[in-house]
Amino acid sequence: MERKKYLKKIKRVVVKIGSSSLTLKEGGLDLVNMSKFTSEIANLVKEDIEVIIVTSGAIAAGLQYLGIPVRPKDIATLQAAAAVGQVELMRTYGDLLAKGNLKIGQILLTQEDTTRRKQYLNIKNTIENLLRLKVIPLINENDSVAVEEIKFGDNDRLAALVASLTEADLLVILTDIEGLYDKNPQIYKDAKLIYFIGKITPEIEELAGGIGSPFSSGGMVSKIKAARVCSFSGIPMVIAHSKTKDVLKKIVNFEPVGTFFAPQTEKKVRSVKRWIAFGVQTKGNIYIDRGAEEAVESKGKSILPVGIVRVEGNFNKGDTLKVYSMDERLIAKGISNFSDKDINKIKSKNKKQILAEFGIEMCCEVIHRDSLVVFNEHESQS
């Protein structure tokens, strides 16, 4: 079977469970489904598989606790609900996992926590130490303090980043739908589940549509984006229905449950490059000419001033930039050796011209190859 070659050595799994699977339609936590989910987690641990949980549900739990029937739109009330609900959510997880003699450790993150390399590695070390101590890391976005600028946006992306950060063997996203269909199952009764996706194409993205529940911020689109992160990081991913009986056991036993996304396996991407690709927010863009594009994509070269045509944004030395071709295709992301002002001074100039005008200190790569992540497929990375 196609899945077996990717799943034969599962030692570490990140399991993300969405709001739609954790909450009731009328609001509040779905204790029946949470009990099922945590029981299955305990069974994986008995099989010597390390499990990291990425969970949603704090805001929904908080709204119920505060007696607010409809999700409000103002950030202040949502953050208050998240603060209250996070306590309820962790208490519930703790009680349910204790039935399987498991302990939990809470980690709350914002996107800002991943932007500094040292902090990013500290998160990794904390997770590794919890696993070493036989504690289940329970990770959620820190909704009580996160503002729009530092939010992951949805926990699918957070889960994919955690899987990449911890070099997991598999990411499982549990939701309220079986997986990705060949057409919208809410409209077409003859829609068929796609069991295996070898590569995410524009056609696959088109199929994602925008299926989501009123309590979640994700949908199938965000899950496809998560699959891209996993594929790039060499990690297989499965989307499956949370209420499928023994869903996690079936997945690790190669059964055709949900939709399986195959990972990129040609080359292993170094940890620092995965961080550049997904852990850091970009501060600006540069556009390079056809010659530079070929040098970067086909010859493994750094980005030099002579190949840069246009600069966008205000940024400093050390900030991360997106690199585009002239036809606006995202080619790469990388850490800049110059500010936007300095790149504008030296763009399109060769070494001899730069040396004569500005001196030796301006005669280096704008982005060195070691700090450059090249996306070989024609795809957009978050």
C-alpha positions in Angstrom: 0.0 0.0 0.0 1.2 3.5 -0.8 1.2 4.8 2.8 3.3 2.0 4.2 6.7 3.2 2.9 6.2 6.6 4.6 4.7 5.3 7.9 6.8 2.2 8.7 8.9 3.9 11.4 6.5 6.0 13.4 8.1 7.0 16.7 6.8 10.5 17.2 3.4 11.9 16.2 1.9 15.3 16.4 -1.9 15.1 16.7 -3.9 18.3 16.1 -7.5 18.3 17.1 -9.7 21.2 15.9 -12.4 23.2 17.6 -15.1 21.5 15.6 -14.1 18.1 17.1 -13.7 19.4 20.7 -16.8 21.5 21.0 -20.6 21.0 20.8 -22.7 22.8 18.3 -24.4 24.6 21.1 -21.0 25.6 22.6 -18.8 24.2 25.3 -16.5 21.1 25.3 -17.6 17.8 23.7 -16.5 15.5 26.6 -17.5 12.3 24.8 -15.3 13.1 21.8 -12.5 14.3 24.0 -12.7 11.1 26.1 -12.4 9.1 22.9 -9.5 11.2 21.6 -7.5 11.0 24.8 -8.1 7.3 25.2 -6.6 6.8 21.7 -3.6 8.9 22.6 -3.0 6.7 25.7 -3.1 3.7 23.4 -0.4 5.2 21.1 1.8 5.9 24.1 1.4 2.2 25.2 2.9 1.3 21.8 6.0 3.4 22.6 4.9 6.2 20.3 5.7 9.7 21.5 2.7 12.0 21.1 2.5 15.8 21.0 -1.0 17.3 21.0 -1.8 20.6 19.4 -5.3 21.6 20.5 -7.9 24.2 19.8 -11.0 24.9 21.9 -9.9 27.4 24.6 -12.2 30.2 23.3 -15.2 27.9 22.9 -14.7 26.5 26.5 -14.4 30.0 27.9 -17.5 31.2 26.2 -19.5 28.4 27.7 -17.9 29.0 31.2 -18.8 32.7 30.9 -22.3 32.0 29.7 -21.8 33.8 26.3 -24.0 31.9 23.8 -22.7 33.5 20.5 -19.0 34.0 19.6 -18.4 37.8 20.0 -16.4 39.8 17.4 -14.4 42.0 19.7 -10.9 40.9 20.5 -11.0 41.9 24.2 -13.9 39.5 25.0 -12.4 36.7 22.9 -9.1 37.1 24.7 -10.9 37.0 28.1 -12.8 33.9 27.0 -9.5 32.3 25.9 -7.9 33.1 29.3 -10.8 31.5 31.2 -11.2 28.6 28.7 -7.6 27.6 28.6 -7.9 26.7 32.3 -11.0 24.6 31.6 -9.5 23.0 28.6 -6.2 21.9 30.4 -8.2 20.7 33.4 -10.3 18.5 31.2 -7.3 17.1 29.3 -5.5 16.5 32.5 -8.4 14.6 34.0 -9.0 12.5 30.9 -5.4 11.6 30.2 -4.8 10.8 33.9 -7.1 7.8 33.3 -4.3 6.4 31.1 -1.7 7.4 33.8 -0.5 10.2 31.6 0.7 13.6 32.6 0.4 16.8 30.6 2.6 19.9 30.1 1.1 23.1 28.7 2.9 25.2 26.1 1.2 28.4 24.9 2.7 30.0 21.8 2.4 33.1 19.6 4.0 33.4 16.2 6.4 35.9 17.8 7.8 33.1 19.9 9.2 31.4 16.7 10.7 34.4 15.1 13.9 34.5 17.2 16.1 31.5 16.6 17.2 31.1 20.2 13.5 31.2 21.4 12.6 28.7 18.6 15.2 26.3 19.8 14.1 26.8 23.4 10.6 25.7 22.4 12.1 22.6 20.8 14.1 21.8 23.9 11.1 22.2 26.2 9.1 19.8 24.1 12.0 17.3 24.0 12.4 17.4 27.8 8.7 16.9 28.4 8.8 13.8 26.1 11.9 12.5 27.9 10.0 12.9 31.2 7.1 10.9 29.7 4.8 14.0 29.8 2.4 14.8 26.9 3.2 18.3 25.5 -0.2 20.1 25.0 0.3 23.0 22.7 -2.1 25.8 21.9 -1.9 29.3 20.5 -1.8 31.9 23.3 -5.1 33.5 22.3 -5.4 35.5 25.5 -2.5 37.7 24.5 -2.0 37.2 20.8 -2.9 40.2 18.6 -3.4 39.9 14.8 0.2 40.7 14.0 1.6 37.8 16.1 -1.2 35.2 15.5 -0.5 31.9 13.6 -4.1 32.4 12.3 -5.1 28.8 12.8 -3.8 25.8 14.7 -3.3 23.8 11.5 -0.3 26.0 10.7 0.9 25.8 14.3 0.6 22.0 14.2 2.7 21.8 11.0 5.3 24.1 12.5 5.5 22.0 15.7 5.8 18.8 13.5 8.7 20.4 11.6 10.3 21.9 14.7 10.3 18.5 16.5 11.1 16.5 13.4 8.0 14.3 14.0 7.4 11.2 11.8 3.8 12.1 11.2 1.2 14.9 11.6 -2.4 13.9 12.1 -5.1 16.6 11.8 -8.4 15.4 13.3 -11.4 17.4 12.2 -15.2 17.1 11.4 -14.7 15.8 7.9 -13.2 12.6 6.5 -10.6 14.4 4.5 -10.2 16.1 1.1 -12.9 15.2 -1.5 -12.9 15.4 -5.3 -15.8 17.9 -4.9 -17.6 19.6 -2.0 -19.4 16.8 -0.1 -21.7 19.3 1.5 -23.2 20.0 -2.0 -22.5 16.9 -4.0 -23.7 13.5 -2.7 -21.5 11.6 -5.1 -18.3 13.3 -3.9 -15.4 10.8 -3.4 -12.7 11.0 -0.7 -9.2 11.3 -2.0 -7.1 8.8 0.0 -3.6 9.6 -1.3 -2.0 12.8 -2.5 1.5 12.5 -3.8 2.0 16.2 -4.6 -0.1 19.4 -3.8 -1.0 20.9 -7.2 -3.1 23.9 -8.0 -5.9 21.5 -8.8 -5.7 20.1 -5.2 -5.7 23.6 -3.8 -8.8 24.4 -5.9 -10.6 21.4 -4.3 -9.9 22.7 -0.8 -12.7 25.3 -1.1 -13.4 26.8 2.3 -15.1 24.1 4.4 -15.1 25.1 8.1 -17.2 25.2 11.3 -18.6 28.3 13.1 -16.3 27.7 16.1 -13.1 27.2 14.1 -10.7 29.6 12.3 -9.4 27.0 9.9 -11.0 25.0 7.1 -9.6 22.8 4.4 -7.6 25.6 2.9 -5.5 26.0 6.1 -5.0 22.2 6.1 -3.6 22.2 2.6 -1.2 24.9 3.7 -0.2 22.8 6.7 0.4 19.9 4.3 2.8 22.1 2.3 4.8 22.8 5.4 5.0 19.1 6.2 5.8 18.1 2.6 8.7 20.5 2.5 9.9 19.3 5.9 9.8 15.6 4.8 6.9 14.7 7.1 3.7 12.8 6.0 0.4 14.2 7.0 -3.1 12.8 7.4 -6.5 14.6 7.6 -9.1 12.4 9.2 -12.5 12.5 11.0 -12.1 12.7 14.7 -15.1 10.4 15.4 -13.8 7.5 13.3 -13.4 4.5 15.6 -9.8 3.9 16.5 -8.7 6.6 14.0 -5.2 7.0 15.3 -4.5 3.3 15.5 -5.8 2.8 12.0 -3.6 5.6 10.6 -0.4 4.3 12.2 -1.3 0.8 10.9 -1.4 2.1 7.3 -5.2 1.7 6.9 -6.8 3.9 4.3 -8.4 6.4 6.7 -8.8 10.0 5.7 -6.5 11.8 3.2 -2.8 11.1 3.2 -0.3 13.7 2.0 3.1 12.2 1.0 6.2 14.1 2.1 9.0 15.4 -0.1 11.7 12.8 0.4 14.4 13.7 -2.2 16.5 15.7 0.3 16.5 16.4 4.0 16.0 20.1 4.8 18.2 21.4 7.5 16.6 22.6 10.8 17.8 26.2 10.3 16.3 26.4 6.8 12.9 25.0 8.1 13.0 27.9 10.6 13.7 30.4 7.9 10.9 28.9 5.7 8.2 28.8 8.3 9.2 30.1 11.7 10.1 33.7 10.8 7.8 36.5 9.6 9.0 38.2 6.5 9.6 42.0 6.6 10.0 42.7 2.9 10.4 41.4 -0.7 13.0 41.5 -3.4 12.5 40.7 -7.1 15.3 39.2 -9.1 16.0 39.0 -12.9 15.9 35.8 -15.0 19.7 35.2 -14.7 19.6 35.4 -10.9 16.5 33.2 -10.8 18.3 30.5 -12.7 21.5 30.8 -10.6 19.5 30.5 -7.3 17.1 27.6 -8.4 19.4 25.5 -10.6 23.0 26.3 -9.6 22.7 26.7 -5.8 24.0 30.3 -5.8 23.6 33.2 -3.4 21.6 36.3 -4.3 23.9 39.1 -5.5 23.2 42.8 -5.9 23.5 42.6 -9.7 20.5 40.3 -10.0 18.1 42.4 -7.9 15.6 44.5 -9.9 13.1 45.7 -7.2 12.8 46.1 -3.4 9.6 46.3 -1.4 9.1 47.1 2.3 11.1 48.6 5.1 13.5 46.2 6.7 16.9 46.0 8.5 19.9 43.8 8.2 19.0 40.3 9.6 15.4 40.5 8.7 13.8 37.8 6.5 12.7 38.5 3.0 10.7 36.8 0.3 12.4 36.4 -3.1 10.3 36.7 -6.2 10.9 36.2 -9.9 9.9 39.1 -12.2 6.6 37.2 -13.0 5.9 37.3 -9.3 6.5 33.6 -8.5 7.8 33.0 -5.0 11.2 31.5 -5.4 12.8 31.6 -1.9 13.0 33.1 1.6 16.2 34.2 3.2 17.9 36.4 5.8 19.2 39.7 4.3 22.7 41.0 4.9 21.5 44.6 4.1 18.7 47.0 4.9 16.2 48.0 2.2 18.0 51.4 1.9 21.3 49.7 1.2 19.9 47.2 -1.3 18.3 50.1 -3.2 21.8 51.7 -3.4 23.5 48.6 -4.8 20.8 46.8 -6.8 21.5 45.9 -10.4 25.2 46.8 -9.9 28.1 44.5 -10.4 31.0 44.1 -7.9 33.3 46.5 -9.8 30.7 49.2 -9.8 29.9 48.7 -6.1 33.6 48.6 -5.1 34.2 51.9 -6.9 31.2 53.7 -5.4 30.8 52.3 -1.9 33.9 50.2 -1.0 34.5 46.6 0.0 31.9 46.4 2.9 29.1 46.6 0.4 30.6 43.9 -1.9 28.9 40.8 -0.5 25.9 38.7 -1.1 22.5 40.2 -0.3 21.3 36.8 0.9 24.0 34.1 1.4 23.1 30.6 0.2 23.4 29.2 3.7 20.6 31.6 4.8 18.4 31.0 1.8 15.6 28.5 1.5 14.7 27.8 -2.1 11.2 26.5 -2.9 11.7 24.3 -6.0 8.0 23.6 -6.6 5.9 26.4 -8.0 4.1 27.1 -4.7 3.4 29.7 -2.2 4.9 29.3 1.3 3.4 31.0 4.3 
